[in-house]
Amino acid sequence: MEKRQAAKIRETKETQIDLTFNIDGEGDADLTTNVPFMSHMLDLFTKHGLFDMQLHAKGDIEIDDHHATEDIGIVLGSALLDALGDKQGIRRYGSAFVPMDDALAHVVIDLSNRPHFELRGDIPHRKLGTFDTELVEEFLWKFALEARMNLHVNVHYGTNAHHIIEAVFKALGRALDEATQVDPRVKGIPSTKGSLS
């Protein structure tokens, strides 16, 4: 099987991002961003999804973390879509529940080529250090849009915002790992339409 990986560069007046993403990795992350909280979450995502990712990202954080966080989601989604290729033989669907102390998150994915995003549940605090927690939704929506996936995130409960978000990113990695796995029983494209592209 060909290596399922892709490299992307995005440069604007707001951000500079250089990313390489390998679906069939070992959980290795080389992440350098000026949004430390997102670096931490993406490290968890990579480790639990058994992906490999090299990411060097710099954004205009003197304004806030919005542009960097959003653009990382855009670039990662685009890289995932390219790495998946024609999606021959993949499982397509993935689901993972992950607890993190007081928090429980559930992520469900369909690599359907029909982008949609749903987030149900609350993140109880608006700030974690300097990071605006509303940017988690912004990242996930842009990731789903560019990867052309159907992404549902359910936060069942939790009181600690860091634990909630950590559970979401771990579950995202695990659900995506399941959805991208090649299943020898799947012949061709897993769709009655014959196409996921």
Buried (B, 14 or more C-beta within 10 A) or exposed (E): EEEBBBBBEBEEEBBBBBBBBBBBBEBEBEBEBBBEBBBBBBBBBBBBBBBBBBBBBBBBBEEBBBBBBBBBBBBBBBBBBBBBEEBBBBBBBBBBBBBBEEBBBBBBBBBBBEBBBEBEBEBEEEEBEEBBBEBBEBBBBBBBBBBBBBBBBBBBEBEBBBBBBBBBBBBBBBBBBBBBBBEEEBEEBBEEEEEBE
